[in-house]
Amino acid sequence: MKNNNPIGVFDSGVGGLSVLKEVLKVLPNENYIYFGDTLRVPYGDKSIEELTECTIRILDFFKTQNVKMVLVACNTCSANTINLVKDQYDFEILGLIKPTSDYVKTLNIKKIGLIATTATVNSQAYSLAIEPYGITVFQKSCPELVKLVENGETNTPHVKNILCEYLNPLKERGIEKLILGCTHYPFLIPAIKSLGFDNNFFVNPAICSAYATKNFLIEKNLLNMQKKGKCEFFVSSSQEDFIKNAKSFFGQINNVKLYK
């Protein structure tokens, strides 16, 4: 394994760009290959069998790209499929659940909220990881949010009304923090903040996993020491739609390749 081999990052669509954005802040020297499975988005309502098939397809692609590790920029796959398939590959596969739960357990709180896809909530992955530390997790499935973000709708009155429906039951529980349990959700932070929440309220798994990625590379002596890395982007459907949506979330992306 060479230090300059790329890091694979994947999600069902543009949501994982919120993870890539945070990793680039921490590890700007690395090379990255981002895969957005836009043909099959959203993942949150898929069966375990379907999710596993999607995950294996993408990991097999990353294998052909000689990645040195994969960061799963998708809570749904992190919660449901990674442990089922990781032994099939000779590179590290890092999900979002453990880095986030490791951070949460350091907080001096008793109640935390989680908004996530239906599949992530049903997996109970966050509850199982966090509640042994004496913190109660109150979960809310938010099936509409991914499609809204994928369509570029993140801060409209319609979005805010939906967010109120999802967040009000959690507020009534007296939660002290909120885990953004889907990588699409950080793009909704401005809308959530407009409902009366501040920056300190959020726990963003993208940030937690960025530092976990750096720690892993340091531990394995795999840091890339070049001055600046590069990013390649692949999608499984319309490159144009991905480029358009990515521009407002991530910045201009000029070269996106199609891989089905």
KAKA-V583514 format. One record per pair of residues at least 24 apart in sequence whose C-alpha atoms are under 10 Angstrom apart, sorted by the first residue. I is the first residue (numbers start at 0). GAP is how many residues later the second one is. If there is no record, write none. Layout:
[[I:GAP] [I:GAP]]
//
This chain:
[[0:65] [0:66] [0:67] [0:68] [0:89] [0:90] [0:221] [1:64] [1:65] [1:66] [1:219] [1:220] [1:221] [1:222] [2:27] [2:28] [2:64] [2:65] [2:214] [2:217] [2:218] [2:219] [2:220] [2:221] [2:222] [2:223] [3:25] [3:26] [3:27] [3:28] [3:63] [3:64] [3:218] [3:219] [3:220] [3:221] [3:222] [3:225] [4:25] [4:26] [4:27] [4:60] [4:61] [4:62] [4:63] [4:64] [4:217] [4:218] [4:219] [5:24] [5:25] [5:26] [5:27] [5:28] [5:56] [5:59] [5:60] [5:61] [5:62] [5:63] [5:64] [5:218] [5:223] [5:224] [5:225] [5:226] [6:24] [6:25] [6:26] [6:27] [6:55] [6:58] [6:59] [6:60] [6:61] [6:62] [6:63] [6:64] [6:84] [6:85] [6:206] [6:224] [7:24] [7:25] [7:26] [7:27] [7:50] [7:51] [7:53] [7:54] [7:55] [7:57] [7:58] [7:59] [7:60] [7:61] [7:62] [7:63] [7:64] [7:65] [7:85] [7:223] [7:224] [8:24] [8:25] [8:26] [8:27] [8:49] [8:50] [8:53] [8:58] [8:60] [8:61] [8:62] [8:63] [8:64] [8:65] [8:84] [8:85] [8:224] [9:24] [9:25] [9:26] [9:27] [9:45] [9:48] [9:49] [9:52] [9:60] [9:61] [9:62] [9:63] [9:64] [9:67] [9:223] [9:224] [9:225] [10:24] [10:25] [10:26] [10:27] [10:30] [10:31] [10:32] [10:44] [10:47] [10:60] [10:61] [10:62] [10:63] [10:64] [10:65] [10:66] [10:171] [10:172] [10:173] [10:224] [11:24] [11:25] [11:26] [11:27] [11:28] [11:29] [11:30] [11:31] [11:32] [11:42] [11:43] [11:61] [11:62] [11:64] [11:65] [11:134] [11:138] [11:171] [11:172] [11:223] [11:224] [12:24] [12:25] [12:26] [12:27] [12:28] [12:29] [12:30] [12:60] [12:61] [12:133] [12:134] [12:136] [12:137] [12:170] [12:171] [12:222] [12:223] [12:224] [12:229] [12:232] [12:233] [13:24] [13:27] [13:132] [13:135] [13:136] [13:137] [13:138] [13:169] [13:170] [13:173] [13:221] [13:227] [13:228] [13:229] [13:231] [13:232] [13:235] [13:236] [14:58] [14:59] [14:131] [14:134] [14:135] [14:167] [14:168] [14:169] [14:170] [14:171] [14:172] [14:231] [14:234] [14:235] [15:55] [15:56] [15:57] [15:58] [15:59] [15:166] [15:167] [15:168] [15:169] [15:170] [15:190] [16:56] [16:166] [16:167] [16:169] [16:170] [16:189] [16:229] [16:232] [16:233] [16:234] [17:55] [17:164] [17:165] [17:166] [17:167] [17:168] [17:169] [17:186] [17:187] [17:188] [17:189] [17:228] [17:231] [17:232] [18:52] [18:53] [18:54] [18:55] [18:77] [18:164] [18:165] [18:167] [18:185] [18:186] [18:187] [18:188] [18:189] [18:190] [18:191] [19:51] [19:53] [19:186] [19:187] [19:189] [19:190] [19:211] [19:230] [20:185] [20:186] [20:189] [20:228] [20:229] [20:230] [21:182] [21:183] [21:184] [21:185] [21:186] [21:187] [21:188] [21:189] [22:48] [22:183] [22:184] [22:185] [22:186] [22:187] [22:188] [22:189] [22:190] [22:191] [23:186] [23:205] [23:206] [23:207] [24:182] [24:185] [24:186] [25:181] [25:184] [25:185] [25:187] [25:188] [26:183] [26:184] [26:186] [26:187] [26:190] [26:196] [26:197] [26:201] [26:202] [27:196] [27:197] [27:198] [27:199] [27:200] [27:201] [27:202] [28:194] [28:195] [28:196] [28:197] [28:198] [28:199] [28:200] [28:201] [29:192] [29:193] [29:194] [29:195] [29:196] [29:197] [29:198] [29:199] [29:200] [29:201] [30:36] [30:193] [30:195] [30:197] [30:198] [30:199] [30:200] [30:201] [31:35] [31:38] [31:197] [31:198] [31:199] [31:200] [31:201] [32:29] [32:32] [32:34] [32:37] [32:197] [32:198] [32:199] [32:200] [32:201] [33:28] [33:36] [33:37] [33:39] [33:197] [33:198] [33:199] [33:200] [33:201] [33:222] [34:24] [34:26] [34:27] [34:38] [34:197] [34:198] [34:199] [34:200] [34:201] [34:221] [34:222] [34:223] [34:224] [35:37] [35:197] [35:198] [35:199] [35:200] [35:201] [35:203] [35:206] [35:222] [35:223] [36:197] [36:198] [36:199] [36:200] [36:222] [36:223] [37:112] [37:196] [37:197] [37:198] [37:199] [37:200] [37:201] [37:203] [37:204] [37:222] [38:196] [38:197] [38:198] [38:199] [38:220] [38:221] [39:196] [39:197] [40:105] [40:106] [40:109] [40:195] [41:34] [41:75] [41:101] [41:102] [41:103] [41:104] [41:105] [41:108] [42:31] [42:32] [42:33] [42:34] [42:74] [42:75] [42:76] [42:77] [42:103] [43:30] [43:31] [43:32] [43:33] [43:72] [43:73] [43:74] [43:75] [43:76] [43:77] [43:97] [43:98] [43:99] [43:100] [43:102] [43:138] [44:31] [44:72] [44:73] [44:74] [44:75] [44:98] [45:30] [45:72] [45:73] [46:33] [46:72] [47:28] [47:29] [47:32] [47:33] [47:71] [47:75] [48:31] [48:32] [49:31] [50:25] [50:26] [50:29] [50:30] [50:31] [50:68] [51:25] [51:28] [51:29] [51:30] [51:32] [51:33] [52:28] [52:32] [53:27] [54:26] [54:27] [54:29] [54:30] [54:31] [55:25] [55:26] [55:28] [55:29] [55:30] [55:32] [55:33] [56:203] [57:201] [57:202] [58:26] [58:27] [58:29] [58:30] [58:32] [58:34] [59:28] [59:29] [60:198] [60:199] [61:29] [62:26] [62:27] [62:28] [65:25] [66:24] [66:25] [67:24] [67:25] [67:149] [67:154] [68:24] [68:25] [68:144] [68:147] [68:148] [68:153] [69:24] [69:25] [69:143] [70:24] [70:25] [70:138] [70:139] [70:141] [70:142] [71:24] [71:25] [71:137] [72:109] [72:110] [72:111] [72:132] [72:133] [72:136] [73:46] [73:107] [73:108] [73:109] [73:110] [73:131] [73:132] [74:41] [74:42] [74:44] [74:45] [74:46] [74:50] [74:51] [74:105] [74:106] [74:107] [74:108] [74:109] [74:130] [74:131] [75:40] [75:41] [75:42] [75:43] [75:44] [75:45] [75:46] [75:47] [75:49] [75:105] [75:106] [75:107] [76:42] [76:43] [77:42] [77:47] [78:40] [78:41] [78:42] [78:43] [78:44] [78:45] [78:46] [78:47] [79:39] [79:40] [79:42] [79:43] [79:44] [79:45] [91:124] [92:120] [93:115] [93:118] [93:119] [93:122] [94:110] [94:114] [94:117] [94:118] [95:30] [95:85] [95:86] [95:87] [95:108] [95:109] [95:110] [95:111] [95:112] [95:113] [95:114] [95:116] [96:28] [96:29] [96:32] [96:33] [96:84] [96:108] [96:111] [96:112] [97:27] [97:28] [97:31] [97:32] [97:107] [97:110] [97:111] [97:114] [98:106] [98:107] [98:108] [98:109] [98:110] [98:111] [98:112] [98:113] [98:114] [99:26] [99:29] [99:30] [99:79] [99:81] [99:103] [99:104] [99:105] [99:106] [99:107] [99:108] [99:109] [99:112] [100:24] [100:25] [100:26] [100:27] [100:28] [100:29] [100:30] [100:32] [100:78] [100:102] [100:104] [100:107] [101:27] [101:28] [101:106] [101:110] [102:27] [102:100] [102:102] [102:105] [102:106] [103:25] [103:26] [103:29] [103:31] [103:73] [103:75] [103:99] [103:104] [104:24] [104:25] [104:26] [104:27] [104:28] [104:29] [104:30] [105:27] [106:28] [106:70] [107:27] [107:68] [108:25] [108:26] [108:27] [108:66] [108:67] [108:68] [109:24] [109:25] [109:26] [109:27] [109:64] [109:65] [109:66] [109:67] [110:24] [110:25] [110:26] [110:27] [110:59] [110:62] [110:63] [110:64] [110:65] [110:66] [110:67] [111:24] [111:25] [111:26] [111:27] [111:58] [111:61] [111:62] [111:63] [111:64] [111:65] [111:66] [111:67] [111:89] [111:90] [111:91] [112:24] [112:25] [112:26] [112:27] [112:54] [112:56] [112:57] [112:58] [112:60] [112:61] [112:62] [112:63] [112:64] [112:65] [112:66] [112:67] [112:68] [112:88] [112:89] [112:90] [113:24] [113:25] [113:26] [113:27] [113:28] [113:53] [113:56] [113:61] [113:63] [113:64] [113:65] [113:66] [113:67] [113:68] [113:88] [113:89] [114:24] [114:25] [114:26] [114:27] [114:28] [114:30] [114:48] [114:51] [114:52] [114:55] [114:63] [114:64] [114:65] [114:66] [114:67] [114:70] [115:24] [115:25] [115:26] [115:27] [115:29] [115:30] [115:63] [115:64] [115:65] [115:66] [115:67] [115:68] [115:69] [116:24] [116:25] [116:26] [116:27] [116:28] [116:29] [116:64] [116:65] [117:24] [117:25] [118:24] [119:61] [119:62] [120:60] [125:53] [125:55] [135:39] [136:33] [136:38] [136:40] [136:41] [136:42] [137:31] [137:32] [137:33] [137:35] [137:36] [137:37] [137:40] [137:41] [138:27] [138:28] [138:30] [138:31] [138:39] [138:40] [138:42] [139:26] [139:27] [139:29] [139:30] [139:41] [140:25] [140:40] [141:24] [141:25] [141:39] [141:40] [144:37] [144:39] [144:40] [144:43] [145:36] [145:37] [145:38] [145:39] [146:37] [147:36] [147:40] [148:35] [148:36] [148:37] [148:38] [148:39] [148:96] [148:100] [149:34] [149:91] [149:92] [149:95] [149:96] [150:90] [150:91] [150:93] [150:94] [151:35] [151:89] [151:92] [151:93] [151:94] [151:95] [151:96] [151:97] [152:34] [152:35] [152:92] [153:30] [153:31] [153:32] [153:33] [153:34] [153:35] [153:36] [153:37] [153:38] [153:95] [154:32] [154:33] [154:34] [154:35] [154:36] [154:37] [154:39] [155:35] [156:34] [158:29] [158:32] [158:33] [159:28] [159:30] [159:31] [159:32] [159:34] [159:35] [160:30] [160:34] [162:25] [162:28] [162:29] [162:32] [163:28] [163:31] [166:25] [166:28] [174:26] [175:24] [175:25] [175:26] [176:24] [176:25] [176:26] [177:24] [177:25] [177:26] [178:24] [178:25] [178:26] [179:24] [179:25] [179:26] [180:24] [180:25] [181:24] [183:65] [185:63] [186:61] [186:62] [186:63] [230:24] [231:24] [231:25] [232:24] [232:25] [232:26] [233:24] [233:25] [233:26] [234:24] [234:25] [235:24]]
//
